[in-house]
Amino acid sequence: MYEPQSQTKFRNPKHEKRYFYSQKPNLILNVDGCIAVCLVDLLRHCGSFTREEADEFVSIGALNGLFVLGRSIGFIGHYLDQKRLGQGLYRHPWDDITYLHPDHLQHQAGF
């Protein structure tokens, strides 16, 4: 239900900014969530699917496939760009990304 009086607290940009940054950090740029909501809305209201068909499509995780596809296209783009520039694939230093549990380090020291 639309309540016009609730919109008045954001007439001052400082209040809006304060509210915006007081939310959880994962909500600030949740683009995937916004896209998913739009796709679910489109599925349910485009007229090509019944509500049950749209809900089944969502419940089996079919929308996740679209996000996987998008990221795969991005990886392919990075690969082709690096090949074009003659750089080869970027490899992050192994010791920078490897996580070793402290217990594992103690076992290695015992050898």
C-alpha positions in Angstrom: 0.0 0.0 0.0 1.4 3.4 -1.0 1.7 5.8 1.9 2.8 9.3 0.7 3.7 10.5 4.2 6.3 7.7 4.4 8.2 9.3 1.5 8.9 12.6 3.4 11.8 11.2 5.4 13.9 11.1 2.3 13.4 14.7 1.1 16.7 15.5 2.7 19.6 13.7 0.9 21.6 13.4 4.1 18.8 11.3 5.6 18.6 9.1 2.5 22.4 8.6 2.5 22.4 7.7 6.2 19.6 5.2 5.8 21.3 3.7 2.7 24.6 3.1 4.4 22.9 1.8 7.6 21.7 -1.3 5.8 23.6 -4.5 5.4 26.6 -4.1 3.1 25.4 -6.9 0.8 22.2 -4.9 0.1 24.0 -1.8 -1.3 24.8 -3.2 -4.8 22.7 -6.3 -5.0 22.3 -6.2 -8.8 21.8 -10.0 -9.1 18.8 -9.7 -6.7 17.3 -6.9 -8.6 17.6 -8.8 -11.9 16.1 -11.9 -10.3 13.1 -10.0 -9.0 12.5 -8.5 -12.4 12.8 -11.9 -14.1 10.4 -13.5 -11.6 7.9 -10.7 -12.1 8.2 -11.1 -15.8 7.7 -14.9 -15.6 4.6 -14.5 -13.5 3.0 -11.7 -15.4 4.0 -12.1 -19.1 1.0 -14.4 -19.8 3.1 -17.2 -21.3 3.2 -19.2 -18.1 0.7 -20.2 -15.4 1.6 -19.1 -11.8 2.4 -22.7 -11.0 4.7 -23.0 -14.0 6.5 -19.8 -13.1 6.9 -20.9 -9.5 8.3 -24.3 -10.5 10.7 -22.6 -12.9 11.9 -20.4 -9.9 12.0 -23.3 -7.4 14.2 -25.5 -9.5 16.8 -22.7 -9.6 16.5 -22.1 -13.4 17.3 -18.4 -12.9 20.7 -19.3 -11.4 21.6 -20.7 -14.9 21.3 -17.2 -16.3 23.8 -15.8 -13.8 26.2 -18.7 -14.5 25.8 -18.0 -18.2 26.6 -14.3 -17.7 29.7 -15.0 -15.6 30.8 -17.7 -18.1 30.6 -15.1 -20.9 32.7 -12.8 -18.8 35.4 -15.4 -18.3 35.4 -16.1 -22.0 35.8 -12.4 -22.6 38.7 -12.1 -20.2 40.4 -15.2 -21.8 40.0 -13.8 -25.4 41.2 -10.4 -24.3 44.3 -11.8 -22.7 45.0 -14.0 -25.7 44.6 -11.0 -28.0 47.1 -9.0 -25.9 49.5 -11.9 -25.8 49.5 -12.0 -22.0 48.4 -15.5 -21.4 46.1 -16.3 -18.5 46.5 -14.4 -15.3 47.6 -16.6 -12.4 47.3 -15.2 -8.9 50.3 -16.1 -6.7 49.5 -19.5 -5.0 50.8 -18.4 -1.6 48.5 -15.4 -1.6 45.3 -17.4 -2.1 46.1 -20.7 -0.2 44.5 -21.0 3.1 46.4 -23.2 5.6 44.8 -24.0 8.9 47.1 -23.4 11.9 46.8 -27.2 12.8 48.1 -28.1 9.4 51.1 -25.8 9.8 52.0 -27.5 13.2 51.9 -30.9 11.6 54.3 -29.7 8.8 56.7 -28.3 11.4 56.9 -31.7 13.1 58.4 -33.4 10.0 
